[in-house]
Amino acid sequence: MGTDAIFDAYYWSKIPFHFWSAVFFVFGSMVGSFLNVCIYRMPRGESVISPPSHCPHCKYSIPWYLNVPLLTWILLRGKCRNCGAPIAARYFFVELLTGLAFLSCWLGFGRSSAALSLIYCLVLAGFIVATFIDFEHFIIPDEVTLGGIAAGFICSFLVPSLHQAGTARVALERCFVGIVVGAGLVYGILRLGKLLYGRLRFELAPNTRVFLTETSVKLPDKEIPYEEIFYRKSDTVVLQARTAEMVDRCYVDVPVRLSPVALRIGEDRFKPDDVPYLEVVTDEIVVPREAMGLGDVKFMAAIGAFLGWQAVIFSLTVSAIIGATVGITLIALKKGEWSSKLPYGPYIALAATIWIFAGRQLAAWWLTR
């Protein structure tokens, strides 16, 4: 039986529709258990295959009967059976969310195409991993983005209807256009934003003491972690120091430039790791800032690979609306400072999810108003 026959709706319809609904939910929760492993290990550069699932506190290797999605977390009341350490509610939530996502794909597309349902399950699984990692670490791993681009090519070839095409050749062409538009458009926005708004200037009181530590820039009223301002090796914190004091030397009236790879004080150059502490007296500090990172560029390219250029335009537009809505809401709640701490990837993922289930209908409605 060929691939087309395996996913023929006729064969799938021989089994009651909601039997498959239950299968998709259970299978999704099982996949969610694996996604939890990806969310924890990928940003840390660890293998998602080895070692097997274990407690991050006591390293207890979890046997299969204590690794049942959803049920195990409830029965153990969110604690490790071996050491009693708490297991974050995120583990349960990701399993539930993935199960519901897979169920939604089946309910939305199962009657017309089991293959499309499974591909959209794959896409939403990638969105879930990207969202949770981006929230915690402000990165989207290449395994998700570049891997997603490759998977988009393969799925476009196997299931041309993913791009509403009649042949694999046409589907691959639309896949490629989606990648180019996704990466090119977002990269253009990134570069323009960097040119216009890529630096944040803090005017300080005269003779303010600023401390450059191993992990952050400390101002009198706030602390800025390096992970929030260094996205690439060229990003640089700039100060004009009246004095700059290290442990063993002092500089007077010199420029100070700190990047992830170098610290320049006047004409002298140091490795940042070799200077754990620097006190600068200055009136002003300039730090780099980003609206998007390169991870978002690759993420949008992956979305284009699966969903096409129309989805890229839709996702970019709707994600901006979602971001603005979140920002306005936080300001109304007097939590405006939180908006600068939220990554953009989750907005893109939510907008692309809306496209999968209702985007074409919404676009058609808008264009015919």
SEKOL-266957 format. One record per residue (C-alpha): chain; z negated, x negated, y negated. Coordinates in pm, whole numbers, always signed. Each point is the difference from the previous one (the first is absolute). Example, Ala and Ser with C-alpha at 12.3 -4.5 7.8 and 13.67 -1.06 7.14 Angstrom:
% SEKOL-266957
  mol       z       x       y
    A    -780   -1230    +450
    A     +66    -137    -344
This chain:
% SEKOL-266957
  mol       z       x       y
    A      +0      +0      +0
    A    +108    -152    -334
    A    -201     -19    -319
    A    +171    +308    -148
    A     -84    +203    +309
    A    -363    -115      +2
    A     -51    +134    -352
    A    +220    +307     +40
    A    -191    +302    -134
    A    +115    +200    +306
    A    -205    -211    +240
    A    -307     -11    -224
    A     +12    +380     -40
    A     -50     +43    +376
    A    -369     -75     -59
    A    -197    +230    -236
    A     +28    -121    -360
    A    -373     -18     -64
    A     -58    -202    +315
    A    +189    -270    -185
    A    -208     +78    -310
    A    -313     -92    +195
    A    +171    -310    +143
    A    +101    -121    -346
    A    -352     +48    -138
    A    -165    -182    +291
    A    +260    -275      -2
    A     -39     -32    -377
    A    -377     -42     +25
    A     +55    -272    +261
    A    +246    -174    -231
    A    -258     +41    -278
    A    -244    -204    +208
    A    +256    -282      +5
    A     +67     +43    -372
    A    -370     -64     -62
    A     +44    -336    +171
    A    +301     -74    -221
    A    -185    +102    -317
    A    -292    -231     +81
    A    +186    -299    +142
    A    +332     -28    -184
    A    -144     -97    -341
    A    -219    -258    +174
    A    +294    -160    +178
    A    -136     +93    +344
    A    +198    +112    +303
    A     +13    +375     +53
    A     +34     -53    +375
    A    -262    -257     +93
    A    -295     +13     +35
    A     -45    +362    +112
    A    -191    +248    -215
    A    -353    -120     -73
    A    -291     +64    -231
    A     +43    -208    -318
    A    -379     -50     -17
    A    -104    -107    +351
    A    +350     -71    +146
    A     -72    +239    +288
    A    +327     +64    +184
    A     +46    +377      +0
    A     +88    +142    +347
    A    +272    +262     +26
    A    -244    +285     +60
    A    -168     -77    -334
    A    +333     -23    -180
    A    +111    +362     +20
    A    +142    +102    -338
    A    -211    +240    -209
    A    -242     +90    +280
    A    -163    -341     +36
    A     -87     -27    -370
    A    -157    +348      +8
    A    -194     -53    +323
    A    -135    -338    -113
    A     -74    +145    -346
    A    +198    -271    -169
    A    -197    -291    +149
    A     +74    -284    +239
    A    -149     +76    +339
    A     -96    -363     +55
    A    -165    -102    -329
    A     -36    +328    -187
    A    +187    -128    -306
    A    +181    +273    -197
    A    +369     +55     +63
    A    +174    +101    -322
    A    +110    +363     -27
    A    +343    -137     -86
    A     +64     -56    +372
    A     -47    +368     +76
    A    +193    +107    -309
    A    +303    -219     +78
    A     +17    +135    +357
    A     -24    +359    -126
    A    +250     -60    -280
    A    +252    -160    +236
    A     -40    +282    +252
    A     +63    +258    -274
    A    +294    -200    -134
    A    +167     -13    +342
    A     -69    +370     +53
    A    +158     +78    -339
    A    +312    -197     +93
    A     +38    +200    +318
    A     -61    +335    -172
    A    +241     -92    -277
    A    +287    -147    +200
    A     -67     +55    +372
    A    +207    +316     +33
    A    +310    -177    -130
    A     -46    -361    +112
    A    -266    -169    +209
    A    +150    -337     -95
    A     -46     +66    -371
    A    -357    +112     +64
    A     -81    -328    +172
    A    +167    -210    -269
    A    -191    +177    -275
    A    -318     -57    +202
    A     +80    -372     -12
    A     +60     +18    -377
    A    -327    +182     -68
    A    -190    -245    +220
    A    +134    -280    -219
    A    -104    +192    -312
    A    -354     +39    +131
    A     -37    -371     +75
    A    +151     -97    -336
    A    -222    +242    -192
    A    -333    -105    +148
    A     +77    -372     -20
    A    +125     +32    -358
    A    -313    +190    -106
    A    -230    -268    +141
    A    +196    -323     -47
    A    +268     +82    -263
    A    +275    -121    +231
    A    +255    +157    +233
    A     +58    -239    +294
    A    +350    -120     +83
    A     -51    +137    +351
    A     +14    +346    -158
    A    +266     -58    -266
    A    +245    -248    +155
    A     -72    +144    +343
    A     +71    +343    -145
    A    +337    -114    -133
    A     +99    -131    +344
    A    -126    +316    +170
    A    +196    +208    -251
    A    +323    -174    +102
    A     -70     +57    +369
    A     -93    +366     -43
    A    +304     +62    -223
    A    +225    -140    +270
    A    -164    +199    +281
    A     -42    +329    -188
    A    +272     +38    -269
    A    -137    +343     -96
    A    -289    -188    -163
    A    +245     -50    -289
    A    +183    +327     +59
    A    +294    -201    +135
    A    +235     +77    +285
    A     +46    -359    +116
    A    -213    -312     +32
    A    +229    -190    -239
    A     -50    +251    -281
    A    -373     +11     +67
    A     -26    -380     -20
    A    +195      -1    -326
    A    -241    +255    -149
    A    -292    -197    +135
    A    +127    -316    -171
    A     +57    +181    -329
    A    -353    +138     +21
    A    -141    -349     +45
    A    +198    -142    -293
    A     -88    +286    -234
    A    -366      -2    +108
    A     -53    -373     -41
    A    +227     -43    -302
    A    -135    +290    -203
    A    -366     -81     +52
    A     +55    -373     -52
    A    +174     +76    -328
    A    -294    +214    -110
    A    -240    -274    +107
    A    +180    -267    -203
    A     +34    +224    -304
    A    -367     +92     +19
    A     -93    -365     +33
    A    +208     -84    -307
    A    -143    +281    -213
    A    -354     +37    +130
    A     -58    -302    +220
    A    -288    -142    -202
    A    -332    +150    -102
    A    -162    -158    -304
    A    -377     +17     -56
    A    -114     -63    -358
    A    -351    -149     +18
    A    -274     -63    -252
    A      +7    -350    -150
    A    -139    -270    +229
    A     -20    +225    +305
    A     -90    -171    +326
    A    +241     +73    +286
    A     -69    -124    +353
    A    +271     -80    +252
    A    -170      +5    +341
    A    +132     -36    +353
    A     +69    +372     +28
    A     +32    +156    -346
    A     +23     -21    -377
    A    -335     +97    -154
    A     +10    +149    -349
    A    -311    +110    -192
    A     +46    +366     +97
    A    +205     -12    +319
    A    +104    -205    +299
    A    +365     -15    +111
    A     +56    -108    +363
    A    +296    -233     +49
    A    +141    +235    +263
    A     +58    +254    -277
    A    +205    -234    -223
    A    +170    -251    +232
    A    +290    +159    +187
    A    +230    -301      +6
    A     -36    -375     -41
    A    +143      +9    -352
    A    -261    +245    -136
    A    -215    -185    -255
    A    -320     +59    -196
    A     +36    -158    -346
    A    -274    -102    -247
    A     -17    -216    -311
    A    -334    -173     +47
    A    -214    -123    -283
    A    -194    -175    +274
    A     +51     -12    +376
    A    -286    -134    +208
    A     +18    -113    +361
    A    -284    -148    +200
    A     +97    -357     -87
    A    +205     +20    -322
    A     +63    +197    -320
    A    +318     +79    -197
    A     +34    +105    -363
    A    +273    +220    -150
    A    +233     +10    +302
    A    +214    +266    +171
    A    -124    +113    +343
    A    +240    +150    +256
    A    -117    +119    +341
    A    +237    +116    +276
    A     -58     +41    +375
    A    +137    -352     +57
    A    -102    -201    -305
    A    -254     -35    -279
    A    +124    -172    -317
    A    -242    -111    -269
    A    +195    -169    -276
    A    +210    -264    +172
    A    -221     -19    +310
    A     +87    +188    +318
    A    -242     +99    +279
    A      +5    +200    +320
    A    -192    +325     -59
    A    -204     -52    +318
    A    -123    -334    -137
    A    -144    +165    -313
    A    -246    +267    +115
    A    -139     +53    -351
    A    +143     -23    -350
    A    -161    +122    -322
    A    +234     +66    -292
    A     -86     +92    -359
    A    +286    +204    -146
    A     +98    +297    -217
    A    +272    +139    +224
    A    +114     +15    +363
    A    +333    +115    +142
    A     +20    +114    +365
    A    +306    +107    +204
    A     +34    +357    +115
    A    +236    +199    +220
    A    +105    +362     +26
    A    +157     -70    +341
    A     +12    -290    +242
    A    +275    -137    +221
    A    -156    +191    +288
    A    +100    +322    -176
    A    +358    -130     -29
    A     +22     -62    +374
    A    -183    +326     +72
    A    +257    +200    -196
    A    +280    -187    +178
    A    -148    +110    +333
    A     -15    +358    -125
    A    +365     -26     -99
    A     +88    -134    +345
    A    -143    +309    +169
    A     +52    +273    -258
    A    +293    -110    -220
    A     +52     -62    -369
    A     -72    +361     -99
    A    -350     -35    +145
    A     -47    -321    -198
    A     +78    +176    -331
    A    -218    +296     +94
    A    -291    -217    +116
    A     +10    -216    -311
    A      +3    +305    -228
    A    -265    +200    +183
    A    -227    -303     +51
    A      +3     -51    -377
    A    -103    +365     -47
    A    -275     -37    +259
    A    -124    -322    -159
    A      -4    +158    -346
    A    -186    +304    +134
    A    -260    -219    +167
    A     -39    -208    -317
    A     -44    +307    -224
    A    -248    +150    +245
    A    -206    -318      +8
    A      -1     -17    -379
    A    -116    +363     -15
    A    -280     -89    +242
    A     -83    -304    -216
    A    +104    -232    +280
    A    +308    -139    -173
    A     -81    -359    +100
    A     +57     +97    +365
    A    +370     +65     -62
    A     +65    -373     -50
    A    -165     -71    +335
    A    +220    +235    +203
    A    +311    -148    +168
    A    +340    +163     -40
    A    +106     -11    +365
    A    -193    +315    +102
    A    +173    +201    -276
    A    +338    -110    +136
    A    -103     +88    +357
    A    -118    +347    -105
    A    +318     +65    -198
    A    +218    -110    +294
    A    -200    +227    +233
    A     +72    +293    -232
    A    +370     -93     +21
    A      -6      +6    +381
    A    -137    +353     +18
    A    +131    +163    -317
    A    +184    -253    -216
    A    +355    +121     +48
    A    -104    +361     -64
    A    -192     -99    -313
    A    +290    -209    -127
    A    +247    +284     +61
    A    -231    +246    -175
    A     -38    -228    -300
    A    +375     -65     -33
    A     +86    +374     +16
    A    -256    +113    -259
